[in-house]
Amino acid sequence: MSEPGKKQKIKPQTLRGFRDFLPDQMMAREQLIDIARSVYRSYGFAPIDTPALEYAEVLLGKGGEESDKQVFRFTDQGERDVAMRFDLTVPLARFAAQYVQELGIPFRRYHIAPVWRGERPARGRFREFMQCDFDTIGTLSNSADIETLFVINDLLEKIGIERFTIRVNNRKVLNGLLEKCGLQEHAVSILRSLDKLDKIGRDAVQAEMQEKAGIPAEGAARVLDMAQLKGKPSDVLSALDGMLAGSATGELGLANLRELFTSVDRCGWPEGRVILDVAIARGLDYYTGTIYETILGDLPEIGSVCSGGRYDNLAELFTSQQLPGVGASLGLDRMLAALEELGRTKKATTPAPVLVTMFESGRVADYLQMGRMLRMAGIGAEVYPEAKNIGKQMKYADRRGFRLCLIAGENEFAAGQWQIKDLTRGTQISVATLEVAAEISKILLAQE
């Protein structure tokens, strides 16, 4: 029991599926966000933001039954039925419908923000996570779909991933076959089951289609025969021609895919970088055209790190104006988990490369002046706040991940010099005070 009048301590802990981020983790996250932002902006995508909370009716029923089950929903102050966004695409549909007259179309946006899903936490999967979305709104042109693929490729390359595969498909291909088989009314259930093919295998998926969708074994087999087509994109497309002949929907999907792979061939990307995988369906109900999943060559088991697709009808509940869209999202947390597992993240807890150590307590102004001089030269610098033993300051520098230390005592001040200690190489040189910034710039450039 606690003592009378003394408050009981609250155990410091986070909710399951939620996380705190220490400085080294946040630095890795921010670096990835900066890369995504730079790639998106290079294609002309503009930043937006939307509230974490939406009216429940805005979000519910847009991503399917499974998504609805995962939505964090509650009554706001006993009055409003509200929910926390489970992705950034549905809020975008509301946003575009609300501001289309101001924005004009086509409109390109990127949105980097957290989303929430009440799903079971697992490896690389959390209840609160960051998405880095980019979308083009207001055009049906297949060029927007193809350029979405280009953005995904550039994004992975800029992150430094050398081996990855972008799997593409088109919902029109899948829907075209369902039309020919007379299974359109079961499309949602069939596509959800098909999306599990890699996880549970053909027999289990076929059984699920028959049980949940109530379709005959022959129909399920035809869908799975198409989904399991493998080979070069040209070979798969040729096989699909016969399967989809006579279906206007399916033939349009094939035409879009052919144009996409023609563009890919002209890019000179590595062979196998983009493959046609008829099995991917993406679990969300709102996709209508091209869909994308990105798999890491060295860590395929972690799942897709950048996914998306075309959605032409998502805004129809908010406006009578047609606002088709296409885009994708970098799964920031999943990508970071992959980079950490691959040993591709740097362990540093400071964004500044230089530590200005402090020896003489009467020289505070000189140390602060050096820190300011470096920052004015565009070099991040932290000044140690008090005069302490050099060993303690070096230990601090090593723990925080500084690359360089500046050292000056009375002898250096008398000579108008500073010692630059390279913590990466273990070397040390003396440099005149006015040349410190230029010399540090050279050293840091050589370390890149």
C-alpha positions as CSV (number, residue, x, y, z in Angstrom):
1,M,0.0,0.0,0.0
2,S,1.1,3.5,-0.7
3,E,1.8,5.9,2.2
4,P,-1.2,8.2,3.2
5,G,-1.2,11.4,1.2
6,K,1.4,10.1,-1.2
7,K,0.4,9.7,-4.8
8,Q,1.0,6.2,-6.2
9,K,3.4,6.1,-9.1
10,I,2.0,5.3,-12.5
11,K,3.9,2.6,-14.4
12,P,5.5,4.2,-17.5
13,Q,4.4,2.0,-20.4
14,T,3.0,2.2,-23.9
15,L,-0.2,0.5,-25.2
16,R,0.2,-2.7,-27.1
17,G,0.7,-2.0,-30.8
18,F,1.9,1.6,-30.1
19,R,5.5,2.8,-29.7
20,D,7.8,5.5,-28.5
21,F,10.7,6.4,-30.7
22,L,14.1,7.2,-29.3
23,P,16.4,9.8,-31.1
24,D,18.2,7.2,-33.2
25,Q,14.9,5.7,-34.4
26,M,13.4,9.2,-35.1
27,M,16.5,10.2,-37.1
28,A,16.1,7.1,-39.3
29,R,12.4,7.9,-39.7
30,E,13.0,11.5,-40.6
31,Q,15.7,10.6,-43.1
32,L,13.3,8.2,-44.9
33,I,10.5,10.8,-44.8
34,D,12.9,13.4,-46.3
35,I,13.7,11.0,-49.1
36,A,10.1,10.3,-49.8
37,R,9.3,14.0,-49.7
38,S,12.1,14.9,-52.2
39,V,11.0,12.2,-54.7
40,Y,7.3,13.2,-54.5
41,R,8.2,16.8,-55.0
42,S,10.4,16.0,-58.0
43,Y,7.3,14.8,-59.8
44,G,5.2,17.8,-58.8
45,F,3.2,16.4,-55.9
46,A,2.2,19.1,-53.4
47,P,1.8,18.6,-49.6
48,I,-1.5,18.5,-47.8
49,D,-2.8,17.5,-44.4
50,T,-6.2,16.4,-43.0
51,P,-7.4,15.8,-39.4
52,A,-6.8,12.5,-37.6
53,L,-10.5,12.4,-36.8
54,E,-13.3,12.2,-39.4
55,Y,-17.0,11.7,-39.1
56,A,-17.5,8.0,-39.0
57,E,-19.6,8.0,-42.1
58,V,-16.7,9.4,-44.1
59,L,-14.5,6.4,-43.3
60,L,-16.8,3.4,-42.8
61,G,-17.7,1.2,-45.7
62,K,-14.9,2.4,-48.0
63,G,-12.2,-0.2,-47.4
64,G,-14.4,-3.2,-46.8
65,E,-15.6,-5.2,-43.8
66,E,-12.1,-6.0,-42.5
67,S,-11.1,-2.4,-42.6
68,D,-14.3,-1.4,-40.8
69,K,-13.5,-3.9,-38.0
70,Q,-10.1,-2.3,-37.5
71,V,-11.4,1.4,-37.3
72,F,-11.0,3.1,-33.9
73,R,-14.5,4.6,-33.5
74,F,-16.1,6.5,-30.6
75,T,-18.5,9.2,-29.7
76,D,-16.9,12.6,-29.4
77,Q,-18.1,14.3,-26.2
78,G,-21.3,12.2,-26.3
79,E,-22.5,13.8,-29.5
80,R,-20.6,13.1,-32.7
81,D,-19.9,9.6,-34.2
82,V,-16.3,9.9,-35.2
83,A,-13.5,7.6,-36.2
84,M,-9.7,7.8,-36.6
85,R,-8.4,7.5,-40.2
86,F,-7.3,4.0,-41.1
87,D,-5.5,5.2,-44.3
88,L,-4.8,8.5,-46.1
89,T,-6.7,7.7,-49.3
90,V,-10.3,7.8,-48.0
91,P,-9.7,11.2,-46.3
92,L,-8.2,12.4,-49.6
93,A,-11.5,11.5,-51.4
94,R,-13.4,13.7,-48.9
95,F,-10.7,16.4,-49.2
96,A,-10.8,16.5,-53.0
97,A,-14.6,16.6,-53.1
98,Q,-14.6,19.5,-50.6
99,Y,-11.9,21.6,-52.3
100,V,-12.0,20.6,-55.9
101,Q,-13.0,24.1,-57.1
102,E,-10.0,25.7,-55.4
103,L,-7.5,22.9,-56.3
104,G,-8.4,22.3,-60.0
105,I,-7.7,19.0,-61.7
106,P,-5.6,17.1,-62.2
107,F,-4.3,17.6,-58.7
108,R,-1.2,15.9,-57.3
109,R,-0.7,15.6,-53.6
110,Y,1.5,13.9,-51.1
111,H,0.5,13.3,-47.5
112,I,2.9,12.0,-44.8
113,A,1.0,11.4,-41.5
114,P,0.0,8.7,-39.0
115,V,-3.0,6.4,-39.4
116,W,-4.6,3.9,-36.9
117,R,-5.9,0.4,-37.3
118,G,-7.1,-1.9,-34.5
119,E,-5.5,-5.0,-36.0
120,R,-3.3,-7.6,-34.3
121,P,0.2,-6.3,-33.8
122,A,2.9,-8.4,-35.6
123,R,6.4,-8.1,-37.1
124,G,6.5,-4.8,-38.8
125,R,2.8,-4.2,-38.1
126,F,1.5,-1.8,-35.6
127,R,-1.8,-0.1,-34.6
128,E,-0.4,3.3,-35.1
129,F,1.9,3.8,-38.1
130,M,3.0,6.4,-40.6
131,Q,2.0,6.4,-44.2
132,C,3.8,8.4,-47.0
133,D,1.1,8.7,-49.7
134,F,1.2,10.3,-53.2
135,D,-1.8,10.5,-55.5
136,T,-3.0,12.0,-58.7
137,I,-6.6,13.0,-58.7
138,G,-8.9,14.0,-61.6
139,T,-7.7,11.9,-64.5
140,L,-8.5,8.6,-66.1
141,S,-5.3,8.6,-68.2
142,N,-3.2,5.5,-68.0
143,S,-0.1,7.7,-68.0
144,A,-0.8,8.6,-64.4
145,D,-0.9,4.9,-63.5
146,I,2.4,4.4,-65.3
147,E,4.0,7.4,-63.6
148,T,2.9,6.0,-60.2
149,L,5.1,3.0,-61.0
150,F,8.0,5.3,-61.9
151,V,7.6,7.1,-58.5
152,I,7.7,3.8,-56.6
153,N,10.9,2.7,-58.5
154,D,12.6,6.1,-57.9
155,L,11.6,6.0,-54.2
156,L,13.1,2.6,-53.6
157,E,16.3,3.5,-55.5
158,K,16.7,6.7,-53.5
159,I,16.3,4.8,-50.3
160,G,19.2,2.7,-51.4
161,I,17.4,-0.6,-52.1
162,E,19.2,-2.4,-54.9
163,R,17.1,-5.6,-55.2
164,F,13.3,-5.2,-55.3
165,T,10.4,-6.2,-57.4
166,I,7.3,-4.2,-58.2
167,R,4.4,-6.6,-58.8
168,V,1.6,-5.1,-60.9
169,N,-1.9,-6.2,-61.9
170,N,-5.1,-4.6,-63.0
171,R,-8.5,-5.1,-61.3
172,K,-10.2,-4.9,-64.7
173,V,-8.4,-8.1,-65.7
174,L,-9.8,-9.9,-62.6
175,N,-13.2,-8.3,-63.1
176,G,-13.2,-9.2,-66.8
177,L,-12.8,-12.9,-66.0
178,L,-15.5,-12.8,-63.3
179,E,-17.8,-11.2,-65.9
180,K,-17.1,-14.1,-68.3
181,C,-17.7,-16.6,-65.6
182,G,-20.9,-14.9,-64.4
183,L,-19.4,-14.3,-61.0
184,Q,-19.6,-10.5,-60.9
185,E,-21.9,-10.5,-57.8
186,H,-19.3,-12.4,-55.9
187,A,-16.4,-10.1,-56.9
188,V,-15.7,-8.6,-53.5
189,S,-15.5,-12.0,-51.7
190,I,-13.5,-13.6,-54.5
191,L,-10.9,-10.8,-54.6
192,R,-10.5,-10.9,-50.8
193,S,-9.9,-14.6,-50.9
194,L,-7.5,-14.3,-53.9
195,D,-5.4,-11.8,-52.0
196,K,-4.5,-14.6,-49.5
197,L,-3.1,-16.9,-52.2
198,D,0.5,-16.4,-51.2
199,K,-0.3,-16.9,-47.5
200,I,-2.6,-20.0,-47.5
201,G,-2.1,-21.6,-50.9
202,R,-4.4,-22.6,-53.8
203,D,-6.5,-25.3,-52.1
204,A,-7.3,-23.2,-49.1
205,V,-8.2,-20.2,-51.3
206,Q,-10.5,-22.3,-53.5
207,A,-12.2,-23.8,-50.5
208,E,-12.8,-20.3,-49.1
209,M,-14.2,-19.0,-52.4
210,Q,-16.6,-21.9,-52.5
211,E,-17.6,-21.6,-48.8
212,K,-17.8,-17.8,-48.4
213,A,-18.7,-16.7,-51.9
214,G,-20.8,-19.7,-52.6
215,I,-19.4,-20.1,-56.1
216,P,-19.0,-23.5,-57.9
217,A,-15.7,-25.3,-57.9
218,E,-15.3,-24.8,-61.6
219,G,-15.6,-21.1,-61.3
220,A,-13.1,-20.9,-58.4
221,A,-10.7,-23.1,-60.4
222,R,-10.9,-20.8,-63.5
223,V,-10.1,-17.7,-61.3
224,L,-7.1,-19.5,-59.7
225,D,-5.9,-20.8,-63.1
226,M,-5.6,-17.2,-64.3
227,A,-4.2,-15.9,-61.0
228,Q,-1.4,-18.5,-61.2
229,L,-0.2,-17.6,-64.6
230,K,3.6,-17.1,-64.5
231,G,6.3,-15.9,-66.9
232,K,7.5,-12.9,-68.8
233,P,4.8,-10.1,-68.9
234,S,4.5,-10.6,-72.7
235,D,3.8,-14.3,-72.2
236,V,1.3,-13.7,-69.4
237,L,-0.5,-11.0,-71.4
238,S,-0.8,-13.4,-74.4
239,A,-2.3,-16.1,-72.3
240,L,-4.8,-13.6,-70.8
241,D,-5.9,-12.6,-74.3
242,G,-7.6,-15.9,-74.8
243,M,-9.1,-16.0,-71.3
244,L,-10.6,-12.5,-71.6
245,A,-11.6,-12.3,-75.2
246,G,-15.1,-10.7,-75.5
247,S,-14.9,-8.9,-72.1
248,A,-14.6,-5.1,-72.7
249,T,-13.6,-4.6,-69.1
250,G,-10.9,-7.3,-69.3
251,E,-9.6,-6.1,-72.6
252,L,-9.2,-2.5,-71.4
253,G,-7.2,-3.8,-68.4
254,L,-4.9,-5.7,-70.7
255,A,-4.4,-2.7,-73.0
256,N,-3.5,-0.6,-69.9
257,L,-1.0,-3.2,-68.8
258,R,0.6,-3.5,-72.3
259,E,1.1,0.3,-72.4
260,L,2.6,0.1,-68.9
261,F,5.1,-2.6,-69.8
262,T,6.0,-0.8,-73.1
263,S,7.0,2.2,-70.9
264,V,8.9,-0.1,-68.6
265,D,10.9,-1.6,-71.4
266,R,12.0,1.9,-72.5
267,C,13.4,2.7,-69.0
268,G,16.2,0.3,-69.1
269,W,15.4,-1.0,-65.6
270,P,16.9,-4.3,-64.5
271,E,15.2,-7.4,-65.9
272,G,12.5,-8.6,-63.5
273,R,12.2,-5.2,-61.7
274,V,8.5,-5.1,-62.7
275,I,6.5,-8.2,-63.1
276,L,2.9,-9.0,-64.0
277,D,1.3,-10.9,-61.1
278,V,-2.3,-11.7,-61.8
279,A,-2.7,-13.1,-58.3
280,I,-2.5,-9.7,-56.5
281,A,-5.8,-8.1,-55.8
282,R,-5.1,-5.8,-52.9
283,G,-7.5,-6.2,-50.0
284,L,-9.3,-2.8,-50.1
285,D,-12.5,-2.7,-52.0
286,Y,-12.1,0.7,-53.6
287,Y,-9.4,-0.3,-56.2
288,T,-10.7,-0.4,-59.8
289,G,-7.6,-0.5,-62.1
290,T,-3.8,-0.9,-61.9
291,I,-2.6,-2.1,-58.5
292,Y,1.0,-2.3,-57.2
293,E,2.9,-4.2,-54.5
294,T,6.7,-3.8,-53.9
295,I,8.7,-6.7,-52.5
296,L,12.3,-6.5,-51.2
297,G,14.6,-9.1,-52.8
298,D,16.6,-9.7,-49.6
299,L,13.6,-9.7,-47.3
300,P,10.4,-10.9,-49.1
301,E,8.8,-12.3,-46.0
302,I,8.2,-8.8,-44.6
303,G,5.6,-8.2,-47.2
304,S,4.9,-5.2,-49.5
305,V,6.7,-2.0,-48.5
306,C,5.0,0.2,-51.1
307,S,1.5,-0.5,-52.4
308,G,-1.4,1.2,-54.0
309,G,-3.5,1.4,-57.1
310,R,-6.2,3.1,-59.1
311,Y,-9.5,4.0,-57.5
312,D,-12.1,5.7,-59.8
313,N,-15.2,5.7,-57.6
314,L,-14.1,6.6,-54.1
315,A,-15.2,10.2,-54.2
316,E,-18.7,9.5,-55.6
317,L,-20.2,9.5,-52.2
318,F,-19.0,13.0,-51.6
319,T,-19.6,14.7,-55.0
320,S,-21.4,14.2,-58.3
321,Q,-18.2,15.4,-60.1
322,Q,-16.0,12.5,-61.3
323,L,-12.8,12.5,-59.3
324,P,-10.8,9.3,-60.3
325,G,-7.5,8.8,-58.6
326,V,-4.3,6.7,-58.6
327,G,-1.5,6.5,-56.1
328,A,0.6,4.5,-53.7
329,S,1.9,4.6,-50.2
330,L,5.3,3.9,-48.7
331,G,4.9,1.8,-45.5
332,L,7.4,3.8,-43.5
333,D,7.5,1.6,-40.4
334,R,7.7,-1.6,-42.4
335,M,10.5,-0.2,-44.5
336,L,12.4,0.9,-41.4
337,A,11.9,-2.5,-39.9
338,A,13.3,-4.0,-43.1
339,L,16.3,-1.6,-43.2
340,E,17.1,-2.3,-39.6
341,E,17.0,-6.1,-40.2
342,L,19.2,-5.6,-43.2
343,G,21.7,-3.6,-41.2
344,R,21.1,-0.5,-43.3
345,T,20.3,2.0,-40.5
346,K,22.9,4.2,-38.8
347,K,23.1,4.3,-35.0
348,A,23.3,8.0,-34.2
349,T,21.3,10.0,-31.8
350,T,22.4,13.5,-33.0
351,P,21.6,15.2,-36.2
352,A,24.7,17.4,-35.8
353,P,28.0,16.0,-37.1
354,V,30.2,18.1,-34.9
355,L,30.6,18.4,-31.2
356,V,32.4,21.5,-29.8
357,T,33.9,20.3,-26.6
358,M,34.5,22.7,-23.7
359,F,37.7,22.8,-21.6
360,E,37.9,26.3,-20.1
361,S,34.9,27.5,-18.0
362,G,36.0,31.1,-18.6
363,R,35.9,30.7,-22.4
364,V,32.2,29.9,-22.8
365,A,31.7,32.7,-25.3
366,D,34.6,31.4,-27.5
367,Y,33.0,27.9,-27.6
368,L,29.6,29.3,-28.4
369,Q,31.0,31.5,-31.1
370,M,32.7,28.5,-32.8
371,G,29.4,26.7,-32.7
372,R,27.6,29.6,-34.3
373,M,30.3,30.1,-36.9
374,L,29.9,26.4,-38.0
375,R,26.1,26.7,-38.2
376,M,26.4,29.9,-40.3
377,A,28.6,27.8,-42.7
378,G,25.8,25.2,-42.9
379,I,27.4,22.7,-40.6
380,G,25.4,21.3,-37.7
381,A,27.2,21.7,-34.4
382,E,26.4,21.1,-30.7
383,V,28.4,22.8,-28.0
384,Y,28.9,20.7,-24.9
385,P,27.3,22.8,-22.1
386,E,30.0,22.7,-19.4
387,A,33.7,22.3,-18.9
388,K,34.4,18.6,-18.0
389,N,37.1,16.0,-18.3
390,I,37.9,15.3,-21.9
391,G,37.3,11.6,-21.5
392,K,33.7,12.1,-20.4
393,Q,33.1,14.4,-23.4
394,M,34.7,11.9,-25.8
395,K,32.5,9.2,-24.3
396,Y,29.4,11.5,-24.8
397,A,30.5,12.1,-28.4
398,D,30.9,8.4,-29.2
399,R,27.6,7.5,-27.6
400,R,25.7,10.2,-29.5
401,G,27.3,9.4,-32.9
402,F,29.2,12.6,-33.6
403,R,31.6,12.3,-36.5
404,L,34.0,15.1,-35.5
405,C,35.0,16.9,-32.2
406,L,36.5,20.3,-31.9
407,I,39.0,20.7,-29.0
408,A,40.6,23.9,-27.7
409,G,42.2,24.8,-24.4
410,E,44.3,27.8,-23.5
411,N,47.2,26.7,-25.6
412,E,45.0,26.5,-28.7
413,F,43.3,29.8,-28.0
414,A,46.8,31.5,-27.6
415,A,47.9,30.1,-31.0
416,G,44.6,30.9,-32.7
417,Q,43.9,27.2,-33.5
418,W,41.5,24.4,-32.9
419,Q,42.1,20.6,-32.9
420,I,39.8,18.7,-35.2
421,K,39.4,15.1,-34.0
422,D,37.9,12.7,-36.7
423,L,36.0,10.1,-34.6
424,T,35.4,7.9,-37.7
425,R,39.1,7.6,-38.6
426,G,40.7,8.3,-35.2
427,T,42.9,11.1,-36.6
428,Q,43.5,14.6,-35.3
429,I,44.8,17.8,-36.9
430,S,45.4,21.5,-35.9
431,V,43.7,24.1,-37.9
432,A,43.6,27.9,-37.7
433,T,40.4,29.3,-36.2
434,L,39.2,31.0,-39.4
435,E,39.8,27.9,-41.5
436,V,37.9,25.4,-39.2
437,A,34.6,25.6,-41.1
438,A,36.2,25.1,-44.5
439,E,38.4,22.1,-43.2
440,I,35.4,20.5,-41.6
441,S,33.3,20.8,-44.7
442,K,36.1,19.0,-46.6
443,I,36.3,16.2,-44.0
444,L,32.5,15.7,-44.0
445,L,32.3,15.6,-47.7
446,A,35.1,13.0,-47.9
447,Q,33.1,10.8,-45.4
448,E,29.9,10.8,-47.5
